[in-house]
Every structure is written in structure tokens, then in C-alpha cells.
Amino acid sequence: MIKDSNPMLPAQFCIQWVRKETHDTFTIELKSTNGTHEFPFSAGQFNMLYVFGVGEAPISISGDPSKPEVLKHTTRSVGTVTKAISKLKKGDVLGVRGPFGSYWPLEDSLGKDIVIVTGGIGLAPLRPALYQLISQREKYGRIVLLYGARMPEDLLYKKELEQWRGRFDVEVKVTVDSAKGNWRGNVGVVTTLIPRAQFDPLQTIAMICGPEVMIRFTIKELQNCGIKTENIFISMERNMKCGIGLCGHCQFGFCFVCKDGPVFRLDRIKAIFGKREI
Amino acid sequence: MKTIEQYIAEHPFFKGIDPSYLKTIMGCSNEVRFDIGQFILREGEEANNFYVIHFGKVALEIFTPIRGPITIQTIGDGDVLGWSWLVPPFHWHYDARVLEPTCAIAMDGRCLRTKCEQNHDLGYELLKRFTHIITQRLEATRLQLLDVYGVHCESNDDKRL
């Protein structure tokens, strides 16, 4: 949280740059305009971004937690607010509230194997976790990133994926749901990568982010491999408004996704996850 | 270096299988290698083999007149390629093109079909194992068909992700 600030009051941040990632996704870098030099956050948290005169939207933080002087957000231009953000340029000002929500259990995973399974733009909220894991590489066992996208041109952060894959201590596997003949990588859903990955299921923490249906299939496959429910963490998506568990828009059974999530330990929400009534 | 016998015995597809069946299966197998670009299977041709991939990468493709070859799935180390040898009329439904140098154990489907007819216990054992693979592929295909990352799958609301 911006120090000593009212969580409902947006702070002004200035856009440093906007970068197109794919045909419908983009990343923005923001810096505080009011003298707040740092914006500490934990990997997995999100901010409410406010386009003045348009509205507010919850967007995951996708930057490096060790560089709190800048904020990075990657999002998809799909709704009124995100479409308006995509039209902003360097120097334009946005309102920011946050950071909100729970985070990936990186401190509790020391010494364990880490398996990250993500699809589509779900890589954005996991990028801060990857930055942190790689910067403290010696503290973890195997690190496996399994990433699925719709088509090769929809892959996010291609340069970073190549860098991570180029390391000898991170296993990166990428797949796409469909591809034309010139694609030489994997084709198939992201769950097909799980049995091929190298990890010790009894010593593994799994982190999943992506569309809910993909999460459901991924959980099943991870459990088939022997990972316990209490070692699986998922990032949930619901319609979030206030960010602090007051308005009730993101109620998910007995939880609020904005306050108790978005990162949940699976065994804690097992009774309600996947229930169509909830 | 592992022999074919060792490799087959340790392969997940054959895990726990009765040693006498394994001996029969080995009698119908041989090691094969394929270079990049080579087709292992062609759509419409007779399906008389299946392959247990040792290492490499193979694309399953459907050829379309306008879009050309479309890759529907890639398979690699430890996977099993082909089940049309088991189902009449024993013709391949896809092309399988090699993306990376591939080494596999080729199983003679005709030989195995004959042995399965003679020994229904062996046939049932193999069928159970192939049904497991077919189920996995069907599940993956259904998820693929859902196109979960497509915009049309979501509402037009702003999303955190």
C-alpha cells in the first residue's frame, strides 16, 4: 500500500512508456508523480488502475518486486478501461490504488521445487514471482515454467522466455494450442507439458494462473503427478471493484478475491472451487 | 546404452505389464530413426505400426488445401505415436512429420494384431493401455477446442489478467 494513504484514494502515476506485447496486450511502466519514490509490492498482487473520466480496473503487477521505484502492468485491451489505457501515451497520468491482495508463497517455498503453470496473459502476474525466484536461484530446488498460449504470435515476453530458457537452471517449456507449419515448438494444451517436466512431486509447490477452465484441468494433471492439494496455489479472477473486501463484487463463496485472494491455496477453497453456482 | 528390451520394459506405457506379454511385444519390435522433415505416417496410408518415442519431436498434422499443413499436436520423448493400427480399417488419420531427429521403437501392428487375436488377455491389456492414451488425447483436444485464451471465451469486462 502507498504509505499512510487512504486505500480508496488513487495516487497519480505518470506513464514512462507503453509497449505492445501482442496484437491485444500491452505493458505500461509507471512512476509516481507526487514524490512517492517507491511502490513496494509482493509477487502476485494487483493494483486498481484509474483512467480519469473513464473508470477503474484491477490489473496485476507484472514488474520486478526488487525494483519498487517503477510499476509495470501488462494487460489485455478488452474492456472500457483497458481499452482506454491502451490509448494512453508517455507522459499521461493514471490513478493507482494498491497494491492489493495475497501473493505467491515464495518465502514458504524455500528449498522446494517450483512448478509454474500458466496460460495466456496469466504469465503477467507470475512474472514478478519468476524475477524473484531467479534472483534467489540458490534458495530453491528445480524451477519449471510451463506456459501455454493460443498461437505463437500470442506469446507474452518472448525475449524473457528466451533468456530464462537459455539458463541451465530453469526448465522452460512453451506450447501453443494451434500453429501453422513453420512453428517448430510444441503444439497442444499446457497440461500436456506437465507429465514431461522434471520435478519431485512430494517436494513441489505449484503455482497456476490462467483461465479458470485451464486451472481446473491443470490441477487434475498436477494431482495425477502426485502433488498434494495443499501445495497447489492458484490465482483467481473475479469482478473486483473496491480492492479491500468491502463492496462484495468479488465475493467467492466465503472469501473475497480482492482481499483473501487473488492467490489462494487450493485446499482452502477446495469446497467452492469449480462450483458453477459460486 | 540401453537395449530395446530394457527401454521397452522401463517405458511408462508398458509399466507393470506381465513379463510374458512383454516378451511377445518385443518379438514385434525394432528400433528406427527418423531425420528432420521425414514423414513417419501419412494420412490415408495403411496403419501397420505404432511407435514408442525414445527421443525427438514429431508434429501431428492435418493438411488443408488453403491453409496448408496445420499442426494439431506435437509429441516427444516417452510418448506413444499412433493407435490406428488397432482400429479398422487400419488407416492413418493424420500426417506425422519429424521436427527434431527422432529415435523410436517401432511396433509391428500386424504382428501384434495377430497375437492379440490369439491371446485375448494380451489384447485386453494393450487395449486398456491405449484407451488411457486415447482418453488423455481426447481430454486435451476438448480443452484445445474450448479455445480458453480466445477473447470470445470471456466477457468484454476489464479483467485483472
Interface residues (C-beta under 8 A of the other chain):
Chain A: D24 F46 G55 A57 P58 I59 S60 T75 R76 V78 G79 T80 V81 T82 G119 G120 I121 G122 A124 P125 G148 A149 R150 D154 T175 D177 S178 A179 K180 G181 W183 R184 G185 N186 V187 G188 V189 T191 T192 R196 C209 G210 P211 V213 M214 F217 S235 E237 N239 M240 P262
Chain B: K57 A59 E61 R67 G68 P69 I70 T71 I72 Q73 T74 G76 D77 G78 L99 E139 A140 L143 Q144 L146 D147 V148 Y149 G150 V151 C153 E154 N156 D157 D158 K159 R160 L161
